[in-house]
Amino acid sequence: MLSAIQLSLSSLHQPLLFPSSSSNSFLSFTYITPPSVCITAISSVSLSKSRPFRLPFSVFPTNSVLKEEPSLYEPQPIQHLSPSTAVDLNGYFRMLNMAVHYHDIELAMAVHASVLKLEEDSHLVHSLIVSYLRMGLLSHAHKVFLSLPCLSVASCTAIISGLAKSNREHEALELFFGMRNSGINPNEFTFVAILTACNRFLELKLGFQIHGLAIKMGCLSSIFVSNALMGLYGKCGCLEFLLQVFDEMPQRDIVSWNTVISSVVKESLHDSAFELLRDMQRIDGFRVDKFTVSTILAASTASPAAVAGREIHASALKFGIESNLSVKNALIGFYSKCGSLKQVVALYEKMPIKDIFTWTQMITAYMQFGLVDSAVEIFNEMPERNCISCNALLAGFCRNGKASMALDVFCRMVEESMDLDDFTFTSIISACGLTMEVDISEQIHGFTVKLGLCSKDCIEVALIDMYTRCGKMDQAEKLFIQCPDNDNHLKHLTSMICGYSRNGKPEEAISLFHLAQSAERISMDEVLSTAILSVCGTLLFSELGVQIHCHALKEFVFDLTLENAIVSMYSKCGNMNDAVKVFNSMAKRDIVSWNGLISGYLLHRQGAEALAVWFEMEKASIKPDSITFILIISAYKHTKMNLVHNCRKLLTSMKTLYDIEPTSEHYASYISVLGSWGLLEEAEETIIDMPFEPDVSVWRALLDGCRIHLNTKIGRRAAKQILAMDPKDPSTYILVSNLYSISGRWNCSQMVREEMREKGFHKFPGRSWIISQNKVHSFFSRDTSHFQAKDIYSGLDILILECLKAGYEPDTSYVLHEVEENQKRNFLFYHSAKLAVTYGLLMNGSRKPIRVVKNILLCGDCHMFLKYVSIVTRREIFLRDSTGFHHFLNGKCSCKDNW
């Protein structure tokens, strides 16, 4: 037997074999057992019967010593039990049960001492072993086990089970192999014990072999063995094997159903979970128990399943299990996602007993509802805290944009030497990305390097995302190049593509995607598809977007996030018809779906259609969120009639009718509406009368209205307020500077730009993109880097001449530099939008519309020029800038010159 195992070890290149003096027993040597060796060993064990299995010494490896309790170990005889007295064995069994029930170790050891004086009774000794194990005294059980003159399947099974439950899975496997070698055949309880060991260290291949052995020995008909097998397959993600075992079971219990239901929920197959629940009640007539309720509530967190979740709550009440702590915790989790805060708080306050999971659930719930202070209060009141509760607080701070608070909690965790896991570091790295402060981000990066965590995929992905959010694309690229090309490469790729898109580099995102595709290094999943669809929408790359949509239809079970991304892609690409079709075909919708459709209509300046969606939401009792109101208020900018009074009424009713407090973003949208309709005085008065201090976005909305209507008087006041607030984004400085330039105040304009440079802000250069022959082409102002630049400039010169003949007059007031008039005309003629449209006319067919996207506001001269281009070329031109779509046709634009 030793040579067989040695051969197995050498074939697998696994050393660490330590021979002992004996060589005729399976356990006559010790070794550190890798799972792969166990697999080989079990297949080499003979099924033939041999002499009873006697242990020459400990079944445990010599390199792992059992912890003993010296003061309790040596059993002391109990005085009133005399060896000469007729023994009532049932009395011993009753005393052992009492010892376990009251965890009375002294009583158990007293019984042990008395049993030593009796003739051996295998049932009593086995009961003694089990009693010690149930009290957590594995060393005591082990000593009794070693004293047995002849081992039985029951005693071996008990020790295997004890080892498996004590995180000593490898030793459990060694004992199991020893049983097999000595001819002791396992029973159904042995299989359950050894499958528990496999489950704990996820040894699937060994589980397959034990599955085969159970079939061979006729034990698979046992409900317990089948349940244990399903538990292993479910934990290893082998749903197909689990369902096969489940379907072949001649008889099932509630554990069987709970196992299969929890496994399909783990795979996000929520509809299947509900079907299984109905089958459980219909086929076997089982009532739900606390495990069923907790699992199904987890499947009910998606809003369309909210009704099912409430039905499960009703069942818990009906069967009297609603008061169970785990059920209460699951209900808090469910209502925090699918209900209201009042329901969550009501459940919490009625709980007579709370555990650390309850407190953590409440922290998560408050954070989900945006009540950061309440979550912090709960955290401070917790009688005990662990890494998980701190992680919930960290994640909540990140969710609510409180990066500095997350950093404070992390520092406290480090100072108090609290356990830090991967989730802790991904959360704090995310917080660094939110701060966008490079120094702090690099310090956290260095800390992860010091702890040796940078090789973990989740940490690598988080670090890439952090650097992209800080604008350090060079650092992100270095990390990405260093990442191993393994199964998790897709996550790194997705993070990098999102980073390029976030930093205004959609062309680089598409290039990276095509490079990965050409190298056949990726298999598209829903997350990457969503990221690429977003980039397609940014670039008006409808051809690639349609391909991704078709691929998704073939390959994926649609999830809501992906469908929302498809709706957004079509609307951003100028195809509202297909966006509406996808929206109407969606089996499930959330508030993001509705907001996405409204946002699409706003991009096309279709205010009436956006309001129609809002009325449909109200009719269907869809609960709006804060973003919904920002969008709906903005819709009043694009209505044919002045409906400002309706807009004002909506803003004032947000709190009373919808329980949503208006924020600066809502007021900024409303001020933008007033500015669009020329009500600048009313807009300024509204800002002054706001119930809280307005931020930069509100004054900026007023300044933008002043730009449209050339009101320099109010504009100067707005600019003064903005500069006093020390804005943190360069676009605000540019807007103020441009306003001064338009009014001829060149010195003021220059001062603003110098202040911007002193603070380290840089203007994002104007850039335009066009898709031609499925390739992305980008242009900057006066750009000559394109390989066809000579042809483009020649074509543009001809186009300018034709437009001048048709009546186009260059408006040099849009050149915001103090230069000579001819230089102004030269600057004006070669803006990026003009170059991109010219390239499209040269490369696209005679009837195909030209589609261009620009990353900043289209200037007034380019707008006028493109009107004339649509006349002289008789072509449709679609251009999307930072305000939305411009559709040029026959000398007119869909924006009606108001953008």
N, C-alpha and C positions, 0 to 999 in steps of 0.2 A: 504493500500500500504506500509506503514511504517513497519507493522509487517511482511510482506512478505520479505522485504529486510533485516530486522533484523534476520529473520529465515535463510536467505541465508548467512548472515555474521556469525552467530553462527555455522552453519554447516561447514563453511570453516575455522573456528577458526581464523577469522580476526577481531580483536577489532577495536579501534579507531572510535567509533560511538559517535557523540555528539548530543543528542536530543535538540530541541528548543521548544518554547512555542506552536507552531502549529503542528498538527499531521495529517491534512487532505490534505496536499499537498506533492507531490513528493519531492519538494525542501524545505520542512520545516525542514530539518536538514542538517548538513554538516558532511562529513567524508572524510578521506583520502582514495581514491579509488584505490585499487589494481585491475589490469586487470581481475583477476579471479572473483572478486565480480561483475564487470561490466557484465561479461558473464552471471552470474546467474541472475542479475537484468534484463537484456534485455529479457531473456526468460520468466520472470514473469510478464512483462508489458502487460496489456490487450490491445487488438486492438479496443475495443469498443469506440465509440465517446462520448464525454462529453462536458461540457460547455467550451467556449473559455478559453484558458490558460492565466490566469493573474498571474503575479509574485508579491507576497507580498513584496519581497525584492530581493537583488542581486541574480542572478543565479550562481554567482561565490562562491566558498567556502570561508568562513570567514577567513581561515588561509592563503589565498593568496590575497594580495591587489594589485589592478591595479595601475600602475604608471601613474600619471596624470601630465599634463603640466599646472600648475596653471595660468600662464600668458595668456594662450590661451584658457582656458577651457570655461569661461563664454562668450557665444556668445553676441556680441554687434549688435544692430539693425543698418541696413544700412539706411542712412538718406534719400536717394532719392526714397526709396520704401515706399510708404504710404499704410497703411492698406485699405484705402478707394479706392485705385486705383485698376482697374480691373487687375487681375493678369494673366500674361502669363506664365503658368506652363512650357511651353517649354523653356522659357527663363531661368528658374531656372535650368532645366536639362542641358542646354548649359553651364551655369556658373559653375555648379558642375563639368562638364567634363573639363572645362578650369582649374578649381582649381586643379583637379587631374593631368592634363597634365603638368602644371607648378609647381606643388607641392605648391600651394598658399594656405596656411592654413587660412590666414586671410579672403580670399575670401570665402572659404568653410564655415567658421564660420559666416560670414556676411549673407550668404544665409540661414544658420541654424537659425539665429536670425529672419530673415524675415519670414521663414516658420512657426515659433512659433506663429506668428500673424494671420496665415491663418487657415481656416478650414482644418482639417486633410485630407491629401491625401496619401493613403497607398503607392502608387508608388513613390511619391516624398520623403516620409520618408525613404522608402527602398533605394532609390538612395542616400540619405544622409548617411545612414549607410554604404553602399558599398563604397562611396567616402572616408569616414573617414578610412575605413579599407585599401583601396588601398594606402592611404597616410601613413599608419603605425600607425594611431591614434586609437588603439583599445579601449582605455578608453573613447574617445569621442563617438565612435560607441556604446559602452556599455551603456552610459548614454541615448542616443537616444532610444536604444532598451528598456531600463527600462521604458521610458516615454510612450511607446505604450499602449493604453487602451486595445488593443486586438492583440495578436500575430498572425502572419501568418507563413506559411511554408517558405516563402521567407526570412523574417527577421531572423528567427531561423537559417536557412541554412547559411545566411551571417555571423552570429556571430560564428556558429560552424566552418565554414571555417577559419575565422579570428583567432580563438583560436588554431585550428590545425596547422596553419602556424606560430603561435607565440610560438611554443613549449609548449603549454598548453593543451596537448592532453586529460588529464583526465577531465578537465573542459568541453572540447568539448563533451566528452562522457556523462557527467552528464546532459548537456543541451539536448542532443539527447534523453536520457532516459526520461527527463521531457516532451519533445514533445510527445513521444509515450504514456506516461501516461495520458496526457491531451487530447489525441485523434487527435492530429495533425499528419497526415500521411506524412512521408517523400516523397519527389519527387526524381528524378534522380540526381539533383544537391546536395540534402542532402546526398544521398548515396556516391557521390564523396567526399564530405567534410568529412564525418565520416570515410570513407576508408583511406583518407589522414591521419587522426589521428591514425588509426590502423597501417598504414605503418610506421609512425614515431617512434613508440615504439614496432614495430614488434609483435603485438598481433594477432597471427595467429588464435587462437581458436575463438576469438571474430569476426575476419574477416570471418570465416566459417559461423557463425550465421547471420552476416549481408548479406553474399552471399545468404543464404537461404531466408532471409526476402526480398531481392531484387527480387528473383525468385517469391516469393509468391505475391508480389505487382506488378509484371509485369514490373519491371524497368530494367531487365537485357538486354532487347532488345536495350537499349540506348548504343551507342558507348562509351560515357563518363564513364558510370558505369562499363562496361566490361573492359575498359582500366585501370580504377582505381583498379579493382580486380586483373588484371594481374600484375599491379605494385606491389601490396601487395604480391602476390604469388611469383613473381620474386625476391623480396627483401628477402623473407623468405626461398628461395631455393626450393620452391615447383614447380618444372618445370612441373611435370605431370599435376597438377591442372591448371597451367597457359595455357598449350597447349590445355587442354580440353575446357577452356573458349574461347580461340582463335578459335578453330575449330567450336564451336557452334555459333559464332557471325554471325548474318545475314548480317551484313555490317561492313566494317573495314575502318579506315582512316590511314594516315601515322604514327600517334602515336601508333596505334595498332601494326603495323609491326615493328616499332622501339623498342617497349617494348619487343616483343617476340624475336627479333634478339639480343638485349642486354642481355636478360636472358640466351639464349643458349651460348652466348660468355662468360658470367660469369661462366657457367659450363664447359668451355673449349671445347665445341662441335663446333669447328670452321667450320667443313665441313657442319654441319647443318645450320650454320649462312649464308654461301654462298648459300645454296639451298633456304633458305627463302628469301634471297635478289632476287634471280632469280624469285621465285614465286611471290614476290611483284610486280615486273615489268611486269611479264607475265599475272597474274590473274587480278590485280586491276589497272595496268598501272601507278602506282605512280612513280614519280621521287625521287631520293635520295635527302634528305635534309642534313643539317649540322649534325644532330644527327645520321643519318644513316651512313654518311661518317666516323664520329669519331668512331662509334662502330665497323664497318667493318674493319677499319684500325687496331683496337686493335686485331681483329681476324687474321690479316694478318702478325703478327709479326714472325710466324714460317716461316722459309726460303722457304719451298715448296709452301707457299701461297703468296710469294712475288709478283708474277705476278698479282694475284687478287688485291693486295694492290695498285699496279701501275694502274690497270684498274679503281679502285675507285678514285684515284687521277685524272685520265683523266675525269671521270664523274663529279667530283667537278669543274674542269676547264670548262667543257662543259656547266654546269648549273649555272655558275657564283657564286659559293659559296666557291671557293678556298681561297678567301681573308678573309673569316670569321675567327675570332680569334681562336675559338675552333677547327676548321678544320686545321688551320695552326699548332696548338699545337699537334694535333693528327698526322699530317704528319711528324713533327719533331720526335715524338716518333716512328713512323713506320720506317723512313729512318735511324734512329740511330741503329735499330736492323736488318734491312733488306737491307740497302743501304750503302752508303759511307759517310764519314765525309764531303766531299765536298758538297754532296746534302743537308745534314743537315745545314751546314753553309750558303749555298745559300738561303735556305728557311728562315733562321733566319734573315739574313741581309736585305731581301726584305720586312720584316714585318714592316709596319709603326707604328703599335701599338703592344706593348708587355705587358703582365701581369706577375704576380709572377709565374704563372704556366709555362709560356714560359721560363723564366729564369731557373726555376727548371729543366725543360726538357733538356735545354742545358747543365746544370751541369751533369745530368745523361748521356747525349750523350757523352760528352767529357770523362767522367769516363769510359764508355763502350769501347771507343777507346783507353784508356790508357793514355790520355792527361791530367794528373792531374793538371799541372800548368795552362792550359787553363781553366779548370773547376774552379779552385781557383780564377782566374782573373774574370770570370763571376760572381762568388759569391760576390767578393769585389765590383763589379760595380752595384750590385742590389740596386735599390732605396729603396726597403723595403724587409725585410726577415721575414720568419716565421719558425715555427717548421718543416714544411714539407721541405722547402729548405735546412735547416740545416741537416735534416735527409738524404737528397739526397747526401749532401757532405760527411756525415759520412759513408754512405753505399759505396760511391765511393772510399773513402780512404781504407776501408776494402777490397773491390774488388781488389784494386791495391797493397795491401800489405803495405799500409802506416799507420800502426797502431799508431805511435807516433803523426802523424798529426791529426788523428781522436781523440785522447785523448786531444790534444790542443783545438780543436773545442768544444769538450764536456765541458771542463773546462770553456771556454768562455760563453757557453750557461748557465751554472750554475751561473756564476758571474753576468750575465746580467738578471738573473731571467726569462729566456725564458721558455716557456712551454716545458715540457719533457713528451713524450708519450712512449708507449710500444716499438714502433719502435726505438726510441732514445736509450733506454736501451739495446735492443737486439743487436743493432749495436755496442754500446760501449763495451758490454760484448764480442762480437765477436772480436773487436779490442784487448781486453786484451788477448784473446786466441792466437791471432797472435803474440803478444809480447812474449808470453810464460814466462812472468815474474810473479811469484807467488805473490809478495808483492802488485803490482798494481792490480792484479786480486782480491785479498782478500779485498782491499780497496773498489773497485767497488761493490763487493758482499755486504760488510757492508753498503754501501750507499743504495743499493736496500732494504736491511733489514730495515734500518732506515725509509725509505719512505713507508714501508709496501707492497712492490711489489712482494715479493718472492713467494707469494701464486699463482701468475698468471702463467698459464701453459707455455706461451711463454718465460717468464723470467726463469722459472725452467729449461726448455730445454736448453736455451742459457747458463745458468750457468753450467749445466752438461757438455756441449760441451766445455766451456771455461776451466774447470778444466782438462778434458781429454787432451786438447791441451797443457796444462802446465805440463802434466805428473803426475798430482796429482790424480791418480785413486782412492785413498782412500777417498778423498773429494767428488769425483764424485759419488762413491758408496753410501756414506752417504746421499747425496742429492737424489739419485735415490730411496733409501729405504724409505725416508720420503715422497716421492711424493704420492698423493692420487691415488687410483686405480679407476680412472674415465674413461670417454670416450677418454680423451687425453693421457691415459697411453701409447698408441702406440708410440707417439712422444718421450716420455722419454725413452722407450725401444730402439727405433731406435738410439737415440743419444748415449745411453750407449753402444750399440753393435758397432757403428762406433768408439767410444772411445777405446774400447778394441782392435779393429782391428788396429787403428792408433798407439797404444802403443805396438805393437808386441805381442798381446795376443789373437790371433784368436781362440784358444781353449776355452778361457773364453767366447768369443762372441757366439760361437756355443752352449756352455753349457747354457748360459742365454736364448738363443732363444728356446732351447729344454725345459727348465724349464717353460718358459711362455706358450709354446704350451701345455705342459702336464697339466698345471693349467687352460687351456682353457680361458686365459685372453686376447688373442689377435685375431684380425681378420686381416689377411695379407692385406696390401695395397702395392701400387707400390713403395713407398719410402723404406719400410722395406724390400721388396723383393729385391730391388737394393742393399741394405746394406748387406743382407745375401748372395747374389750372389757374392759380392766382397770378403767376407770371404771364401766362397767355393772355389773361384779362388786362394786365398792365400794358402789354405790347400790342394789343389788338391782333394777337396771333390766333385767329379763329380756326385756321386749318389744323394746327397742332391741338388746339382745344377740342375740336370735334373728334380727332383721333383718340385722345385720352378718354373722352366720353364713350366712344364705341368700345374701347378696350375695357372700360369699367362695366359696361353692360354685359360683356362676355365673361369677365373674370371674377367679378366681385358680387357678393350679396350686399346690395347698396346699404350704406349707412348714411345717416342724416347729414353729417358733416360734409361728406363727398357730394351729396345731392345739392346742398346749399352752395358749395363751391362751383358746381356746374351752372346753377342759376346765375351766380355772380359773374362767371366767365362770359356767358352769352350776353348779359346786359352790358358789361364793360366793352365787349367787342362790337357793340352797336346792334345786336340782334335781339330786340326785346320780344319778338314773336316766339323764338325758340326758348327764351328764358321763361316766358309765361307758360309755354307747353310743358316744360320740365316741372315747373312749380305745380301746375294742375295735376300732373301725373304722380306726384309724390304721395305715397301711402301714409306717411307721417310728416308732420310739420311742427317745428318749434318756433319760438319768437325770432330766432335768427333767420329762419326761412322767410317770414313776413317782412322783417326789416330789410332783408336782401332784395326782395321784390320792390319795395318802396324806394330803396336806394337806387335801383336800376332806373326806375321812372324819373327820379331826380337828376340822374346823369344825363338823361335825354330831355331834361327841362319840361317834363310832362307833369305839371303840378296837379291837374284835375285827375289824372289816372292814379297818382299817388294817394290823393285824398279818397278816391273810390276804394282803394285797397284798405285804407284806414276805416272807412264805413263798414266794409265787409268784415273786418276784424271785430268791430264793436257788435255787429249783428251776430257773429259766431261766438261772442263772449270770450275772445282771445285776450288774455291779460297782457297789456303792453308793458315794456320796460322803459328805462330812462332814455335809451338810444332811440326807441320808437318815437318819443316826443321830439327829440332833436330833429329827426327826419321829417316828421309831419309839420312841425313849425316851419321848417325850411321849404316845404312844398308850397307855401303861400307866396313865395317869391316868383313862382312859375305859373300862376293861374292867369287866365285871360282877363279876369275882372279883379279889381282891388277888393280883396277880402280880409284886409288887415283887422277889421273888427272881430271876425271869426277867429283869427290867429290869437288876438289878445284874450279873447274869451277862453280859448284852449289853454293858454299859459296860466291864467288865473285859476282854472279848474283842476289843474294837475294834482294838487294836494287834496282838495276836497272830494273829488270824484275818483281818483286813481291812487291816492295815498303815495304819491311820488313827489318829493320835494324838488322844486326847480333849482337848478344849479347854474353856475356861470355859463356853462355850455348852452343851456336852454335860452338864457338871456342873450347870449351872443347870436344865436340863431334868430331870435326875435328882432334884435337890433339890425341884423342883416336884412330881414324882411322889410323893416321900416326904411332902411337905406335904399333898398332896391326900388321901392315905390316913391323915393324922393322925400320922405318924411324925416329929414335929418334933425330938425329942431325937436320933434317929438322923441326921436331916438335918444338925443342927448338928455332930455328931461327924464326919460325912462331910466337911463343909467344913473342919474343923480338920485332918483327916488328908489333905487333898488334896496331890498331889505338887508343886503349884506354888501361888503366892499367888492366892487367889480374887479375882475382880474384883467390881464392883458388881452385875452381873447375878446372880451366885450368891447373894449376901446378899439381894438383892431377892426372889429366888424363895423364900427362907426367910421373909422378911417377909410375902410374900403368903400363905403357908401359915398364918402366925400370924393374919392377918386373917380367913381362913376359919374357923379353929377358936378365935378370940378368945383366943389365948395371948399376953398382954401381956408376960409375963416374958421369954420368948425373943425376942419382938418388939422389946423395948427394946434387947436386946443386938445384934440385927441392925441396928436403926436407928442405933445408936451406931457400928457398923462402917461403915455406908453413909456417914454424914455425915463420918466421918474420911477417906474416900476422895475427897471433893470431887466428887461426881457432876456430870456435864455435861448431864443432861437434866432438865427440870422435872417429869416424871411421877414420878421417884424421890422428889423432895422432897414432892410431893403425897401419895404413899403413906405416907411417914413422918409427915407432918402429920396425915393422916386417922387413922392409928393412935393418935396422941396424943389427937386429938379424941374418938375412940370411947371411950377410957379416961378421959375427963374432964380430961385434963391440957391445959387451954386455953392456958396460958402457953407451954408447950413447943411446942404447935402453932403459936402465933403467932410464936414465935422462928424456927421452921423456915421459915415463909412469908416472914418479913422477910429472912432470909438468902438465900432464893431471889430475892427482888426486888433485893437489893443486887448479886447476881451477874448481873443482867440477864435472868433467866429469867422467862418468862410462862406461866401455865397455859393450855393449850388449852381453851377453854370446851366444856362438853358440848353436843353438837348431834345432832339426830335428823333423818333424811330419810325421806320416803315418796313413792312414785311414784303419781300419780293422773292418769288420762286422758293418759298419756304425757308428763306434766310433772313436774318435780322440785319438791317442796315441802320446805323445811327449817324447823326450829324450834330455838330456844334455850330455856333455862329461863325461865319467865315472859315469854315472847316475845309481843309484841302487834303485830309488824310485818306479819303476814300480812293480806292484804286481807279474809279472812273470820274475823278474830280474834274478833269478837263472837260469831258462831255457834259457833266452836270452844269458847270458854270457857263458853258457855251449855250446850253439849252435855256438856262435861267435868263441870260441876257436877251435872248430872242423873245422869251415870254414877257419880260419887262417891257420891251419895245411894243409888243402887241397890246399889252394892257394900257400903256401910255396912250396909244392910238385910240383905245376904246374909252378913254376918259379918266384913267387912274392917275391920281396926283399923290406923290409920296408925302407923308406927313412926318416931317423931321422932328416934330415935338416929342416923338416917342424915342428919339435918341437922347438918352439921359447923360450925355457927356458934353462938356463945354469945349466944343471944337468948331472948326469952320463948317459952313453949310455943305460944301462938296463932300467933306469927310462924313458928315452926317448921312448924306444920301448913300455913300459907300457902305457905311455901317448898316444902314436900313435894308438895302437890297439883298444882303446875304445872311439874313437871319436863318436859324436852323430849320424852321417850318417851311420856308420858301425852298431851301435846298432839298428837303425830304419830298415835298410835293412834286418838284421838278423831276427828281429821280423816279418817282412813281409814274409820272406821265411818260417818261422815256422808256420804262421797262414793262409797264402793264399794257394789256390789250386796249384797243380803242374804246371799248364799251365798259370796261371794268371800273368800278368806283375806286377812287384813291382813298386809302385809309392811313392816317398818320396820327401818332400820339405825341404830345409835348408835355414835358414834366413840370412846366410852370405856365403862368398865365400867357395867353396869346396876346401879343401887342396889337394896338389898334391899327397900325399900318399893315401888318400881315393880314389882319382880318379883312381890311378893305381890298388888299391885293388879291386874296383868294376869292373874293366875290367876283372880281374881274376875270380871274383865271377860269372860273366856272362858266363865264360867258364866252370867252375867246376859244376855249377848248371843248365846250359843250360836254363837260364831264361833271359827274357828281364827286364831291370831295367831302369826306368825313374826317374831321379833326377833333380829337379829344384833348382838352387842356385841363388845368387844375380845377376848373369850374364845371366842366361837363362837355357834352358834345356840341360841335358846330357842324351843321349840315349845309354845305354850300351848293346851291343849284340855281342856275339862271340868274346869277347876280344877287341872290338873297341868301340870308342865313337863318337857320331855325332859332337862333338866340334872339332875333329881332334887335340886334345891336345893343343888347343889355346883358353884359356878362362880367 
